[in-house]
């Protein structure tokens, strides 16, 4: 979720403001190393689809897990790339979010 929020902020041009706010209100977030999450995100897409379907089949809100699957799939190009930086992943996500038709 942190990666998605950062990608949205970058896409909207407000990343500096978000980071400043987190620095004041949630300083621990700025210290989190998310690189491991990026390298293994691909593993969780299928699981998120299954959870989403289970929620949907039971007439419960399922959008959160469907969106998580989309994010994990978008990070797929970084599969097992443990040297990818958060900035590289955010750039890629922000570019794909701004592509026509998205």
C-alpha positions as CSV (number, residue, x, y, z in Angstrom):
1,X,0.0,0.0,0.0
2,X,2.9,2.4,0.8
3,X,4.3,1.9,-2.7
4,X,0.9,2.6,-4.3
5,X,0.5,5.8,-2.3
6,X,4.0,6.9,-3.2
7,X,3.3,6.1,-6.9
8,X,0.1,8.1,-6.8
9,X,1.8,11.1,-5.1
10,X,4.6,11.0,-7.7
11,X,2.0,10.7,-10.6
12,X,0.1,13.7,-9.2
13,X,3.3,15.7,-8.6
14,X,2.8,15.9,-4.8
15,X,5.4,13.4,-3.7
16,X,7.5,16.1,-1.9
17,X,4.4,17.3,0.0
18,X,3.5,13.7,1.0
19,X,7.1,13.0,2.2
20,X,7.1,16.2,4.2
21,X,3.8,15.2,5.9
22,X,5.1,11.7,6.6
23,X,8.2,13.3,8.0
24,X,6.1,15.2,10.5
25,X,3.3,12.7,11.2
26,X,4.7,9.2,10.3
27,X,8.6,9.4,10.4
28,X,8.9,5.6,10.6
29,X,7.4,5.3,7.1
30,X,10.3,7.2,5.6
31,X,12.7,4.7,7.1
32,X,11.0,1.6,5.7
33,X,13.0,-0.4,3.2
34,X,10.5,-1.4,0.5
35,X,13.0,-2.9,-2.0
36,X,12.2,-6.5,-0.8
37,X,8.5,-5.9,-1.3
38,X,9.2,-4.8,-4.9
39,X,11.3,-7.8,-5.8
40,X,8.7,-10.3,-4.6
41,X,5.5,-8.5,-5.4
42,X,4.8,-10.8,-8.3
43,X,4.3,-13.7,-6.0
44,X,1.2,-12.2,-4.4
45,X,-0.9,-11.2,-7.5
46,X,-2.6,-14.6,-7.8
47,X,-3.4,-14.7,-4.1
48,X,-4.9,-11.3,-4.2
49,X,-7.1,-12.3,-7.1
50,X,-8.3,-15.4,-5.2
51,X,-9.1,-13.3,-2.1
52,X,-10.9,-10.7,-4.2
53,X,-13.0,-13.4,-5.8
54,X,-13.8,-15.0,-2.5
55,X,-15.0,-11.6,-1.1
56,X,-17.0,-11.0,-4.3
57,X,-18.6,-14.4,-4.2
58,X,-19.8,-13.6,-0.7
59,X,-21.2,-10.2,-1.7
60,X,-18.5,-8.3,0.2
61,X,-16.4,-5.5,-1.1
62,X,-13.5,-6.9,-3.1
63,X,-11.9,-3.9,-4.8
64,X,-9.0,-3.6,-2.4
65,X,-7.6,-7.0,-3.1
66,X,-8.3,-6.6,-6.9
67,X,-6.3,-3.3,-6.8
68,X,-3.5,-4.9,-4.8
69,X,-3.3,-7.6,-7.5
70,X,-3.1,-4.9,-10.2
71,X,-0.2,-3.3,-8.3
72,X,1.6,-6.5,-7.7
73,X,1.3,-7.4,-11.4
74,X,2.5,-3.9,-12.4
75,X,5.7,-4.6,-10.3
76,X,6.2,-7.9,-12.2
77,X,9.1,-6.6,-14.3
78,X,11.1,-6.3,-11.1
79,X,10.6,-10.0,-10.3
80,X,13.6,-11.2,-8.1
81,X,15.5,-8.0,-8.8
82,X,16.8,-7.2,-5.3
83,X,18.8,-4.2,-6.4
84,X,15.9,-2.2,-7.8
85,X,15.4,1.0,-5.9
86,X,12.1,2.4,-4.7
87,X,12.6,5.3,-7.0
88,X,12.9,3.1,-10.0
89,X,9.7,1.3,-9.2
90,X,7.9,4.5,-8.5
91,X,9.0,6.0,-11.8
92,X,7.8,2.9,-13.7
93,X,4.4,2.9,-11.9
94,X,4.0,6.7,-12.4
95,X,4.7,6.3,-16.1
96,X,2.3,3.4,-16.5
97,X,-0.4,5.3,-14.6
98,X,-0.1,8.3,-17.0
99,X,-0.2,6.1,-20.2
100,X,-3.3,6.8,-22.4
101,X,-6.1,4.4,-21.7
102,X,-5.2,3.8,-18.0
